[in-house]
Amino acid sequence: IKRENQINVSFINGAKVEILGDEEKQYYVEFINGDSGKKIYTTTISNNQWCRPNIEYYVNWVIKVYDNDTRDLIYIHRFNCENQRVFITLDSSAIGDTLAWFPLTEEFRKKHNCKLVVCTFHNEWFKDKYSEIEFVEPGSVVYNLYAMYSIGWFYQENGEINYDKIKINFREYNLQYTACSILGLDFKEVKPLISYQKQESNFNNKYVVIAPHASAHAKYWNNPTGWQELVDYIKSKGYDVVMITQEKLGDPWNDSKLYGTLKNVIDKTGDFDITDRMNDIMNAELFIGVGSGLSWLSWGLNQKTVLISGFSEPYTEFSDCIRIFNNKNVCTGCFNTDRLDPGDWEWCPKHKNTDRMYECTKTITSQEVIKGLDKLLNK
């Protein structure tokens, strides 16, 4: 018994047409952007073959299949994931990436009214707040999907951006724009709803949280006296200073990145559960940090946040903060023009091993940070 040819369409990391059956026949297939009307990809296939364009990010696809001999239109499918299962995975386990990208998955769900399945490395942060989303752990197999999208920063083997997976140069945009671009959403800053509920403070006095460490030296505030001057000022105003980084205070290598061991701070450095970090941030008067995951965590928890950064342009992170950026005539924003090398701790693509190394933050004064700090402390 011959099987009649069946046309199957899916949108798992891109649009795909597969024609299965025993009837020897050729088909002409068009993949069209339904918003612009532009033909993205056309080809001819036979039964028991498949075809797909290279694009893996969201496109409002219209797929047309023609009889290749007569050119009669025999099949049309318009992308519509309403009430369909859609799977979105976050490619990064980093705190900042997760907090930036996850809330856009909910925006996708609301826009399309789909049955959303999401995979992050930190599902426990969100599960209780997003009852409409099904969460799965990394490595899980998810069935019966209409569409699937992966959110991340994707490169080709030669180091160039993989524009088949994301249509923008993500370094030139706000971090949340990565998810917006891949999911076909208009950009807006959206904070996540984090499940953790504030508990009693671990400290008796009012305090300010600082997180001066980061994953690359270029992300630091590299003013040699900056952090200690800032701590001394906060203490003079009657507040304690709590340091919460995983990098241990008193470790010679860690302290060298801060130009010495910070004095007069309460030491909460080392390995603490993330919920303990959340509680200390939420009970603080405000948070002061650099371009790191803890700064994103403060933002996500709706804490008043001061962000010190020169290696990234001000648009890179979130806008709901006091951003201390260097407007002097110095080199800034290398993160937005060059690919950071995580294997090179002293990465400074333009001025490494010169007197200008890290000038983007070396020249940010403590008075500039204090000015921003006062705006929030006095609220």
N, C-alpha and C positions, 0 to 999 in steps of 0.2 A: 504494500500500500504506500503510495507516494504521499509524502506530507506536503500540504500546501505551504507556500512560502509565507512566513510570518515576519513582520517588521517590528523590531524591538528597539525602544529608545531608552537611554538612561543618562544620568547627569552625575556620575561618580567621578569626581575630580575632572570634570569636563564633559562635554556632550558626546554621545556615542550612538551610532546607528548600527544595528546588526540585523542581517536578514538570513533567516534560517528556513530551510525547506529543500525539497527535492526537485522543484521545477527549475530547469536551466533557464536563467533569465538574468538580464543586466538592468541595473537601476542607476539613475543619475540622482545624486543627493546634494542638497544645498543646506548649508548651515548659515543662518541669517541672524544678524543682530536685530531683534525686534524693536528696539528703541530707535536705531538710526536707519534701519532698512538696508544696511550694508551687508553684502555677501561676504562672510568671513572665510568660508572654505567650500569648495565644490569638488566632487569627484564621482567616478563611476565604479560601482562594485557589482559583483555577481552574488547569487544566492550562496549562503554559507560563508559570507565574508562580512567584515565590519569596517567602519571608518570613523574617524574623529578628527577634529581640529586639535592643535596643540594647546590651546587655551584651557586652563584649569580653574581660573577664577570665575565669579558669577558673571554670566551674560544672560540677558532676557532672550533666550534662544527661540527662534522659529525654525523648525526643521521641515524641509519639503523633500519628498521622494517621488521621482518620476519614472515612468516606464521609459527606458533608454531608447527603445525603438520608436515609439509613437510620440514621446515627450508629453504624454498625458500625465497630469498630476494625480497620483494614486494615493498619496498619504501626506498628511500635514499634522505636525504636533507643535503646539505653543507651550512654552515652559509655564507650568502652573503647579506650585508645590503646596497649594492650600490643602490642608488635612492630609498631607503626605509626610512620610518620615524623611527628615533631612538630618544628616550627620555633619557636625562641625568639630574639627579637632584643632587644638592649639599645639603648635609645633615646638614651643619653648616651655621649659619648666621654670624660667626666671620669674621672680616675684613681680617685677615691673611689667614684663610682657603679659603675664597672666591677668593682672589687675587692669591693664590698659585694654586688652583685647576681649576678655570675656564679656563685658557688658554689651558689646556690639552684637554678640550672638543673640541676646534677648531682643535687641532692636530688629534683627532679621526675622525672628519668630513672630514678633508683633506685626511687622510689615506684611508678611506672607501668610500669616495664620497657619503655619505648618506645625507638624508634630516633631519638635526639635530634640535631637540627641546630641549631647556635648561631651567631649573628652578633654579634661585638663589634668595637670599634675597636682592640682590642689582643689579637688571637687568639694572637700569638706568646708572650704571657705564660703561656698555659695548655696549648697544643697537646700538648706532650710529656708532660703529667701526666694528661690525660683522654683515654685511648685509645678510650673508648666513645662519644665525642662527635665528630660531623662538624662541622668549623668552616668557615664561609664568610665571605667579605669583605662589608662593607657595599655594598649595591646589587646583590648577587647575586640571581638568580632561582632559587627552589628549587621543585622539582616533586614531584608525588605525595605531597602532604601530607594527613594526617588532621586536624591541628590546628595553630594558630599563635597565639603570644602575644607581645605587645610589653611590655617592662618600662620604665617611665619615670614621670616626673611630668607629668601631662597636665592642661591647662587648656582651658576653653572660650574663645571669642573675647572674652567679657565679663570674663575674668580669674578666673572661678570654677573650682573643681576640676571636672574632667570625671569624674563618678562612673560613667559608663558604661564607662570604661577602667580605673578602679581604685576599689574600694569603700570605701576609707578616706580620711580626711583625713591624707595622708602626712606632713604637717608635725608631727603630734602623735605620731609613732611613730619608733622606731629606723629608720635608713635601710635596713637589710636587710629590714625588715618590708614595704617596698614590693614587693619581689620575692615574698615569702611570700604577700602578699595577692592579687597578680595570678595567682600560680600555684597557689593553693589549698593552701598548705603551712602546717603549724603553725610558729610562730616559734621559731627557735633561732639563736644566733650561730654561723655557719659560716665558717671561714677558707678562702680559696682555696689551692690548691696552685699555686705559682708555679714556672715552669720553670727559672728562673735558678739556677745553682749558684755558691756563694761561691768567689771567687778570692782570691789573695793580697792582703793589705791594701795600700792606697796610701800608708800612713803608718807610721812606725817606732814611734811612741809610742802608748800607749793613748789613746783619744779618745772624746768625746761628740759626736754629731751634733745640730745645731740647724737648724730650718727656720722662721724667724720670719715669713716673708711668706705672703700669702694673696690670694685673688681679690677681696676686699672689705675695706674698712677696718674694718668691724664685726667681722671675724674675727680681727683682730690682738690681741695682748696690749698694750694701750694704756697700760701703766704707763711713764711717761717714762724711768725709770732701771732698769726691770726686767731687760731683756736684758743690759745691761752688768754689772749686779750679779751676775747668774747666771753670765755668762762668767767674771767675776773669781773667783767662788767655785769653779767647776769647775777653773780653772787652779790655785787654791790647794791643791786636793786632788791635784795631780800629773797631771791629764789635759789633753790638748789639746782644743780646741773647733773642730770643722769645720762650716762653714756651707755648705749645699748648695742653696740656692734658685736658681731661674732668674733672679730679680731680682738684678742685679749689685750687689755690695758696692762702695761708692764712688760710685755714681750718686746725685746730690743728691736726686732725687725719691724714689727707693727708700729711701735712708737717712733721709729726713725722717719716714717712717712708723715708724722705729725710734728717733726722736728723736736722731739723730746716727749717724755711722759707727761701727759696733762695732769695738772695738780688741781685739787679742790673740786673733783668730780666724784659723784657716787658711781661706783664701778658695777655696772650690770652687763659687762662684756662677757663673751664666751658663748657656750652652747645653751641657749634657753629655748623652750618651745615657742613657736610663733605666736601662740595665744598669749603668752606672757609678754611678748613684745607689743602685741596689740593693746593689752591692758595698760602697759606703761605709757604708750603713746596717747591713748584715749583719756587718761587721767592727768596728762601734762597740761601746762598752760599753752605750750606750742611746741613745735618740732623744728629742728634745724638740721639740714642734711645736704648731701651732694647728689650727683646723678646716680642714685643707687635704688635698689628695690625697697629699702626702708622708707625712702622719701615717697615713693609711689604708695606704700602702705599707709603712710600718714594721710596722704591725699584721699585715698580710698575710704579711710575711716572718718573723713570730714574734720580732721584736725587742722588747726591753723599751721601753715607750713612755710618755712623759709628755705628756699633752694638756692644753693651756691654752685654755679657752674659756668665755665668759660669754654670748655671743649665742645659743648653743644650749643647751638643757637637757641634763643629763648622759645621758639615755637616747638621745639623738639618734645619737651615734656608737657605737663599739664599747665593750664592757665590759672587755675584756682590756687594761687600761692603768691607769696612775695618772692619774686625772682631776682637774685643778685647776679647781674651780668656785667661784664667789663666793656664799657663803651669807650675806653681809651683807645689810642691808636696802637693796638697790639694785635697779634695773631689770635683769632678765635674761630670756633666752629669747625675744627678738623673732623669731628665725628660726622658732620653732615656732608663732607666732601671726600673723605677717605675711609676705606674699610678698616675698622679697628682690628688689630692683630692680637687676639687673646693670649697668644703664646709669648708676647713681648711685653713684659711688665712695664718697661720704660718707653712704651710706644708714644712717640711724638713725631708725626710724619714729616713735619716741615722744619723742625728746629732741634731735633735730638742731638745731644752732646754739644750744644752751643749755649751761649749765655742767654738765649731767648727761649730755652726749653721751659715749657709750662708757663710762659709769661701770661697766658690767658687768665690764670687765677693767682699767680704770684703777686700781681699788681692790684688785686682786689683787697682793699684795706678793711680792717676790722670796723672802722667807723662807718663804712658803707653797709656792712652787714648789720651793725647796731641800729642804723637808721631804719632799715627794714624791720628789724626785730621790734623796735619801739612802736611801729605802726600797729603791730598785732598785740603787743603786751598792753597797750593803752586802750584797746577796744573794750 
